[in-house]
Amino acid sequence: MATTEDDLRNHYAKFPFGVMDSYQVLLFMSAHTERHIYQIEEVKADPNLPKK
C-alpha cells in the first residue's frame, strides 16, 4: 500500500508557528536540514576553526 499526496494532505500537526499538513512538514524538515548543512559548511570553512 502506497502513501498518496492526499493521505499527507489530510493529517495535520500544530507547531508554535502554525498548523501544517504532513506534506508541508516533510518539505519543511528537508529545507531545515539543508539550512543546517550550509551552516556546518560555513563553520568548517572558517580559517579560525581549530584543526585536529
Distance bins in CASP14 RR format, pairs under 12 A and 6 or more apart:
PFRMAT RR
TARGET T0000
AUTHOR 0000-0000-0000
RMODE 2
METHOD distances of the structure
MODEL  1
1 7 0 0 0 0 1 0 0 0 0 0 0
2 8 0 0 0 0 0 1 0 0 0 0 0
3 9 0 0 0 0 0 1 0 0 0 0 0
3 10 0 0 0 0 0 1 0 0 0 0 0
3 11 0 0 0 0 0 1 0 0 0 0 0
3 22 0 0 0 0 1 0 0 0 0 0 0
3 23 0 0 0 0 0 1 0 0 0 0 0
3 26 0 0 0 0 0 1 0 0 0 0 0
4 10 0 0 0 0 1 0 0 0 0 0 0
4 11 0 0 0 0 0 1 0 0 0 0 0
4 22 0 0 0 0 0 1 0 0 0 0 0
4 23 0 0 0 0 0 1 0 0 0 0 0
5 11 0 0 0 0 0 1 0 0 0 0 0
5 21 0 0 0 0 1 0 0 0 0 0 0
5 22 0 0 0 0 1 0 0 0 0 0 0
5 23 1 0 0 1 0 0 0 0 0 0 0
5 24 0 0 0 0 0 1 0 0 0 0 0
5 26 0 0 0 0 0 1 0 0 0 0 0
5 27 0 0 0 0 0 1 0 0 0 0 0
6 21 0 0 0 0 0 1 0 0 0 0 0
6 22 0 0 0 0 0 1 0 0 0 0 0
6 23 0 0 0 0 1 0 0 0 0 0 0
7 21 0 0 0 0 0 1 0 0 0 0 0
7 22 1 0 0 1 0 0 0 0 0 0 0
7 23 0 0 0 0 1 0 0 0 0 0 0
7 26 0 0 0 0 0 1 0 0 0 0 0
8 20 0 0 0 0 0 1 0 0 0 0 0
8 21 1 0 0 1 0 0 0 0 0 0 0
8 22 1 0 1 0 0 0 0 0 0 0 0
8 23 1 1 0 0 0 0 0 0 0 0 0
8 24 0 0 0 0 1 0 0 0 0 0 0
8 25 0 0 0 0 1 0 0 0 0 0 0
8 26 1 0 0 1 0 0 0 0 0 0 0
8 27 0 0 0 0 1 0 0 0 0 0 0
9 20 0 0 0 0 0 1 0 0 0 0 0
9 21 1 0 1 0 0 0 0 0 0 0 0
9 22 1 0 0 1 0 0 0 0 0 0 0
9 23 1 0 1 0 0 0 0 0 0 0 0
9 24 0 0 0 0 1 0 0 0 0 0 0
9 25 0 0 0 0 0 1 0 0 0 0 0
9 26 0 0 0 0 0 1 0 0 0 0 0
9 27 0 0 0 0 0 1 0 0 0 0 0
10 21 1 0 0 1 0 0 0 0 0 0 0
10 22 0 0 0 0 1 0 0 0 0 0 0
10 23 0 0 0 0 1 0 0 0 0 0 0
11 19 0 0 0 0 0 1 0 0 0 0 0
11 20 0 0 0 0 1 0 0 0 0 0 0
11 21 1 0 0 1 0 0 0 0 0 0 0
11 22 1 0 1 0 0 0 0 0 0 0 0
11 23 0 0 0 0 1 0 0 0 0 0 0
11 24 0 0 0 0 0 1 0 0 0 0 0
11 25 0 0 0 0 1 0 0 0 0 0 0
11 26 0 0 0 0 0 1 0 0 0 0 0
12 18 0 0 0 0 1 0 0 0 0 0 0
12 19 1 0 1 0 0 0 0 0 0 0 0
12 20 1 0 0 1 0 0 0 0 0 0 0
12 21 1 0 1 0 0 0 0 0 0 0 0
12 22 1 0 0 1 0 0 0 0 0 0 0
12 23 0 0 0 0 0 1 0 0 0 0 0
12 24 0 0 0 0 1 0 0 0 0 0 0
12 25 0 0 0 0 1 0 0 0 0 0 0
13 19 1 0 0 1 0 0 0 0 0 0 0
13 20 1 0 1 0 0 0 0 0 0 0 0
13 21 1 0 0 1 0 0 0 0 0 0 0
13 22 1 0 0 1 0 0 0 0 0 0 0
13 23 0 0 0 0 0 1 0 0 0 0 0
13 24 0 0 0 0 1 0 0 0 0 0 0
13 25 1 0 1 0 0 0 0 0 0 0 0
13 26 0 0 0 0 0 1 0 0 0 0 0
13 28 0 0 0 0 0 1 0 0 0 0 0
13 29 0 0 0 0 0 1 0 0 0 0 0
14 20 0 0 0 0 1 0 0 0 0 0 0
14 21 0 0 0 0 0 1 0 0 0 0 0
14 25 0 0 0 0 0 1 0 0 0 0 0
15 21 0 0 0 0 0 1 0 0 0 0 0
15 24 0 0 0 0 1 0 0 0 0 0 0
15 25 0 0 0 0 1 0 0 0 0 0 0
15 28 0 0 0 0 1 0 0 0 0 0 0
15 29 0 0 0 0 0 1 0 0 0 0 0
15 32 0 0 0 0 0 1 0 0 0 0 0
17 24 0 0 0 0 0 1 0 0 0 0 0
17 25 0 0 0 0 0 1 0 0 0 0 0
17 28 0 0 0 0 1 0 0 0 0 0 0
17 32 0 0 0 0 0 1 0 0 0 0 0
18 24 0 0 0 0 0 1 0 0 0 0 0
18 25 0 0 0 0 0 1 0 0 0 0 0
18 28 0 0 0 0 0 1 0 0 0 0 0
19 25 0 0 0 0 0 1 0 0 0 0 0
20 26 0 0 0 0 1 0 0 0 0 0 0
20 27 0 0 0 0 1 0 0 0 0 0 0
20 28 1 0 0 1 0 0 0 0 0 0 0
20 29 0 0 0 0 0 1 0 0 0 0 0
21 27 0 0 0 0 0 1 0 0 0 0 0
21 28 0 0 0 0 0 1 0 0 0 0 0
22 28 0 0 0 0 0 1 0 0 0 0 0
22 29 0 0 0 0 0 1 0 0 0 0 0
23 29 0 0 0 0 0 1 0 0 0 0 0
23 30 0 0 0 0 0 1 0 0 0 0 0
24 30 0 0 0 0 0 1 0 0 0 0 0
24 31 0 0 0 0 0 1 0 0 0 0 0
24 32 0 0 0 0 0 1 0 0 0 0 0
25 31 0 0 0 0 0 1 0 0 0 0 0
25 32 0 0 0 0 0 1 0 0 0 0 0
26 32 0 0 0 0 0 1 0 0 0 0 0
26 33 0 0 0 0 0 1 0 0 0 0 0
27 33 0 0 0 0 0 1 0 0 0 0 0
27 34 0 0 0 0 0 1 0 0 0 0 0
28 34 0 0 0 0 0 1 0 0 0 0 0
28 35 0 0 0 0 0 1 0 0 0 0 0
29 35 0 0 0 0 0 1 0 0 0 0 0
29 36 0 0 0 0 0 1 0 0 0 0 0
30 36 0 0 0 0 0 1 0 0 0 0 0
30 37 0 0 0 0 0 1 0 0 0 0 0
31 37 0 0 0 0 0 1 0 0 0 0 0
31 38 0 0 0 0 0 1 0 0 0 0 0
32 38 0 0 0 0 0 1 0 0 0 0 0
32 39 0 0 0 0 0 1 0 0 0 0 0
33 39 0 0 0 0 0 1 0 0 0 0 0
33 40 0 0 0 0 0 1 0 0 0 0 0
34 40 0 0 0 0 0 1 0 0 0 0 0
34 41 0 0 0 0 0 1 0 0 0 0 0
35 41 0 0 0 0 0 1 0 0 0 0 0
35 42 0 0 0 0 0 1 0 0 0 0 0
36 42 0 0 0 0 0 1 0 0 0 0 0
36 43 0 0 0 0 0 1 0 0 0 0 0
37 43 0 0 0 0 0 1 0 0 0 0 0
37 44 0 0 0 0 0 1 0 0 0 0 0
38 44 0 0 0 0 0 1 0 0 0 0 0
38 45 0 0 0 0 0 1 0 0 0 0 0
39 45 0 0 0 0 0 1 0 0 0 0 0
39 46 0 0 0 0 0 1 0 0 0 0 0
40 46 0 0 0 0 0 1 0 0 0 0 0
40 49 0 0 0 0 0 1 0 0 0 0 0
41 49 0 0 0 0 0 1 0 0 0 0 0
42 49 0 0 0 0 0 1 0 0 0 0 0
43 49 1 0 0 1 0 0 0 0 0 0 0
43 50 0 0 0 0 0 1 0 0 0 0 0
44 50 0 0 0 0 0 1 0 0 0 0 0
44 51 0 0 0 0 0 1 0 0 0 0 0
END
